[in-house]
Amino acid sequence: MNAKRFLSTLTLLSVTLLSACGKAPEPPISNDFSPLAEHYVRLVLALGEHDGSYVDAYYGPAEWPEQVKQSEKSAADIASAARTLQAQVTAEQLSDPMLRLRQHYLAKQLTALISHADTLASGSRAGFEQQAQALYDTLPPQHALSSFEPILQQLEQLVPGEGNLTERVVAYRQQFVIPQDKLQPVFEQAISECKARSASHLALPAHESFTLEFVQDKPWSGYNWFKGNAFSLIQINTERPIDISRAVDLGCHEGYPGHHAYNALLEQHLSKDLGWVEFSVYPLFSPQSLIAEGTANYGIEMAFPGEQKLAYERDVLYPLAGLDASKAADYDRFLKLLAQLSYAGNETARLYLNNEIDAEQFVALQQQYLLQSEAEARQRLRFVEAYGAYVINYNWGKDLVKAYIEQASTEDERWQRFMTLLTTPRLPSSMDW
């Protein structure tokens, strides 16, 4: 029995029982969000006409995008229509837990849509905190850049060589770069292992699949383009050198149990099984992205807990790439320390988006606190200019997901909680519902 028919039967049964007891039944609350959800999808598609990055994936009715395009709604009109729709979505109080999650999901996604539409209509960029709260349903912690100095001091002792710390780190990492002619086999092997480990815990659609491509001239290192019907195009950006640790990271993040698994499972469980049309579209600048990026990043640790990632890289990927596996443990220690600088990237983005620093100062701070080469720092600048406060979804999103998952005490329970995030309409503010 599908969910809608079950709820109708349950309502009818409740009315019958109340009548039999001599009590007048209360009018049943409408649980059919389909017309509202369709309106939401059309508004997302309409806003995508004003921002080419906004609609990350769409696999709903083929005629809707063309119909929306012909309507030629302005960004201001879209924001106004979204406000009206949000009031309709939140008009009733629902008792069913899953329907409350659905209602909350639509309301928060509409908050993000309204904010982004207002920004496009005004032509002015919102600040870091406003973007974080309105678009991603959260406010990340703030750290003074000086708080990262102790980590930099530890790296000073760890990385030998000549020059300043950034120069030494850039030089040190060169010995772990995957040769161009080894990228295809290394990534194919890594994604295969990520899939095998994830599939032993997640019930993936039987027909799911992906295609792997290598591209250049992008502001990101990897991207999953979900096409619907459990199929993804996974792209890896090769314009900058890719070190050996990124094979598993991107294989899990873009593939399994990350974006590909997330989108395929949402499509199966919510779009197909329940007929919830709002899950036929994925607006990038929305709270859904924090769950998507958070699960994708924490999914690396789910698939490779403890020291398993190091062991797999040392025993399989290093030899496949022709790299010196005897250095794997030292590099792993270095990377774990480097990862503690991640939130410094949020702070450079905060300063830049709040107009407290200019582009050149951003690049300099990225080099100083993230230990990036100038080319890497400028690529990051392109990312922040294109995607704004989206950067919080990777580290803060991961930490929120980690806190949710690690409430469980066993591996099986952790995977069950992970599966819950991949198959229900949970957002940052409803994660623990």
N, C-alpha and C positions, 0 to 999 in steps of 0.2 A: 504494500500500500504506500503511495507517495505521501509526502508530508502534508500537502494541501488537503487531500482527501481524508487523511487521518484527523487533521484539525477540524474539518467540517463534521466528521462523524462524532468526534469528541464533543463538539458544541451541541449537536443534536441530542446526544445522550444526556448531556447536562440539563438541557431544557426539559427533556422528558422526565428526568428524575425530580427536578424542581416542581413540575406540574403535578406529579404523582403525590408529592408531599403537601400539596395545597398552597404552594408559594408561587407568586407571580414571577416568571423568569425575567432577569435583567436582559436588555438588548445585548446580543453578542458583539464583542469588539471585532472589527474587521481585521483579518490577518493577511489580506491579499495586497501585497505591496507592488504587484506586477506593473500596474500603470505608472506608479511613482518611480519605480526602478527604471522603466523604459525612458521616462522623461529625463532621469539622471544620466543615463547612457547618452542620450541625444545631446544633452548639454555638454558633457565631456567631449564628445565628437565635435561639437560646435566650437568649443574653446580651442580644440586642436587645430582649427582653421586659422587661429591667430598666433599659435606657437607650435612649430613643427616638432618640438621635443616633448610636448605635453602628453600625447597619447602613445604610451609605450607599447601597448598591445591591444588589438581588437579582433574578436572572432565571432561577433554577433551577426545579425541579418545583413546580408551583403548590400541591400538597398539603402540602409540607414545612412551611411556616410555621404552618399550622393544627395539624398533628401536634405540632410543637414547642410551640406555645402550650398545647395540652391536657396536655402532660407536666408543666408547672408546676415546672420545675427551679429551685432556689434558686441564687443567684450562687455560693455556697460549693460546691454540688454540681457546678456547671458547671466551676469551677476544678479540683476534684478529678478530674472526668472528663477534662479537658483535659490534666492532668499524666500520666494513664495513657496517653492517646492520644499525647502527645509521646514518651513512652518507646517506644511501638510504632513510631512514625514513624522514630525514630533508631536502631532496633535493628540494622539491617543497614548494611553499608558497600557503597555502589554505585559502580561504575566509569564508567557511562555519564554523560557531562557534563551532559546535559539532565536526566536523572533525579536526579542529585546536586543540581542547582539546584532541582528540584521538592521534593526531600526537605528541603533547607535552607529553602526558602520556607515549607513547612508547619511546620517546627520553630520558626522565628522568629515566624511569625504566631501560633502557639500560645503562645509566651512572652508576647507582647503580650496575648493573650486571657486568659491566666492572671492577669497583672498587673492588667488592668482588672477582671476578675471579683473578685479579692481586694479591690480598692479598693471596689467596690460592696458586697461582703459586709461589709466592716469599717465602711463609712460614713465613712471618713477619706480625705482627699485626699493623694495621694503628692506628694513634692517635685519640683521642676523636673528635677533630674538623674536621679532614679529614673524619672520619666515618659519622659524622652528616651531613656534606655538601654533600658528594658524595652519601651516601646511603639514606638519608632522605630529601634531597632537602632543607635544612634549617640550620641556625646556631642559636642555642638557646642562650639566655642571660647568662652572667657569673656573679656569685655572690661570694663575699668573704665569707668564712665560718663565719667570725666574724660578718657579717650582720645578722646572725640568733640568736645572743646572746640575743637581747631584747625579742624574742619569748620564748627562754629558761627561761629567768627570769620571764616571766608571768606564765609559767608552774610551776616554782618553787613555786610560791604563790598558784597555783591552786591545786596541788597534795600534800596532806599531807603524813605523815609517816616518817619512819626512813631510813637512807641510802642516797646515792647520788640520783640525779634526775632520772637517768636511772633505778636504782633499784626500786625507788618508782613508776615510771610509769609502769614498767613491773608488779609489784605487784598489782597496781590499776586496770590494764586491766584484770587481772585474773577473777574478779567477773563478767565480761561481756562475758566470753567464753561460746560458745554453747556446752552443754554436747554432748558427742559422740552419744548417743542414740537419740538425738534430731536433729542431722544434716540433716537427710533425710527429715523429715517433714518441718523443717524450710526453707531449701533451695527450696523444691518443692513449698511451699506457696509463698516464695519471688519471684521466677521466674514466677509463675502464675500471681502475681500482676504486675510484670514488663511487662509481655506480654499483659495483659488486658489494661494497661495504654498506652502502645505503639501502640497497634492495633487500638485504637480509633483515632489515628492520621496518622498511616502509613498503606498503602495498601499492606499488606504482601501476599505472594503467598498462595493460599488456602490450598495447601498440605504441607506447611512447618511443620517441627517437629524436635525434638531433643531427645537425650538420655542423662541422667545425671549419672555420675560415680564419685566415691570417690577413690582417688589414694594416693600414698605416694612416697617419695624419688624423688621429682622433684624440680628444681630451681625456679619454679613459683608457685603462689597461685591458679591460675585457668587457664584453657586453653580451647579454642574452636577449635575443629577439624572439619572443614567444609568438608563434603563428597560429595557434589553435590546433585542435585535434591531437593534443599531446606531442606536438612537434616544435622544436626550437632551432634557431640559427645561433650558434655560439661563435662570436668573433673575438680574436685575440689581437691586440695592437702590438705590432713588432717594431714600431719606429724607435723605441728606446730598448736597450738591452734588457733581456728577461733572465733573471737569475733562477737557479734551480728550485728554490723554495716556492716560486710562483706557480709551478706546474700543478702541484696538489692544491694550492690555495685557489687558483682560478678554476681548476677542474671541479672542486667541491662547490665553490661559490657560484659559478655560472651554470654548473650542471647538477651534480648530485651530492648532497641532498639540498642544494641551493635553488637558484632561480628556476631551472628547468623543472625540477621535482615540485617546487612550490606552485608554479603556474599550472602544471599538468594536474596536480591533485585538486587545486581550487576549481579548475575547469570541470573535472570529473564529479567531485562531490557537491559543488554548489551550483554551477552553471547547468550541468547535464542532469544530475540526479534530482536536484530540487527545483530546477527551472528558474533559478534566481538570475535574471538577465543582467543585473548590475555587475556580475562577475565575468561578463563577456568583454569588458573593457578595463584597462589598467591605466589610470592617470598617474604619470610619474611623480608629479609634485603633490603628494597626498600622504596621509598617515599609513596607507597600505605599504608604502615604500620603506618605512622604518621596520615593519615586520619582515618584509622581503629581504632587505639588506641585513638585518639583524640575524635572521635565521640562516641566511647564506654564509655569513661570516662565522657564526657559532657552529654551523654545520661542519666546518672543517674539524673542529674538536670533537664533534659527535662521531664523525667517521674515523678519525685518527686520534683516539684518546691517549693521554699520557705521552709516552715516548714513541708511539707507533709511527707517527709521521717521520720522525728522524730515522727510525730503523728502515722504513720503506724507501725513503729517499737515498739513504746510504747504500742499501743492498740492491736496489733496482734502478732508480733514476740516475744516480751519479754515474754508474757504469754505462748506462744507455746513452748518456750525454757525453761520455768520454771525459768526465771530471774526476778529480782525485777524491775518492771516497774517504780517505784517511782524515780529511779536513772537515767532514760533515758535522761532527760533534761540536767542534769549535765554532763553526758557522752558525749552528743552531743556537748556541749560547749567545752569540752576538745578536742574532735576529730577535731573540726573546727580550733582550735588553733594548734593542732599537724599537720594538713594539711599544715600549713604555713611553715613547715620545709621541704616540699617535694623537693624543688630545692636544698637543701643541699645534697640530694642523687645524683643529677646530678654532683655536684662538687666533691664528693668523687669518682665517676666513672671517671670524667675527670682526676683527679690526678692519679688514678690507671692506666688508659689506656695510659696516657702520661708518665708512668714510674717515676712519682714524689714521689710515695709512694709504699710500698710493701703490701702484702696481710694482714699482721698483723696490719699495720697502717690503712689500709682500714677498717678492722673490728673495730678497736678502734674508728675511726671517725664516723662510723655508730652508734656505741653505744653512743657516745658523742653528736652528732648533730641530729640523727634520733631517739634517745632514744630507740634503739632496744636491746633486749637481745642478748647475744653472739650467741645463736643458730640462731636467726633471721638474725643477721649481717653476719654470715657465709653462710646462705642460699642466702643472697643478693650478697655475693661475688661470689658464684657459678653462679648466674644469670649474673652478669657483665662479668665474664670470658667466659660464653657461648654466650652472646648476645651483649656484648660491649655497644656502645652508644645508643642502642635500648631504654635505659631508658628514653631518652628525649621525646619519643613518648607519654608517659603517661601524663606528666604535661605540657610540652611545646606544645605538640599536642593538649591537651585539651584547652589550652589558645588560640591557633590559631583558633580552631573550635569555641570556645566561642565568640571571636571577630567577626567572620564571621556571626554566628547565631544572635548575639545581635545587629546587624545592623537593624534588624526588630523590629517593635514597638509593635506588638500584638502576642499573643500565636500562633494563626493560621499561621501567617507569619513566625514565628520562626520555626515551624514544617515544613513549606514548604521549608525553607532554609536547614533544617536538612535533609529532604528527597532528596534535590538536591545533597548533599554530598554523600548520599547512593546510588544514581542511575546514576551518571555521572562520567566520568574519571578525576575528579579533584584531583590535588596534591597540596602541600603547595605553590608552585610558580604560580599555576593557579587557586587558590581557589576563587579569586575575578573576574575572567574572566566573 
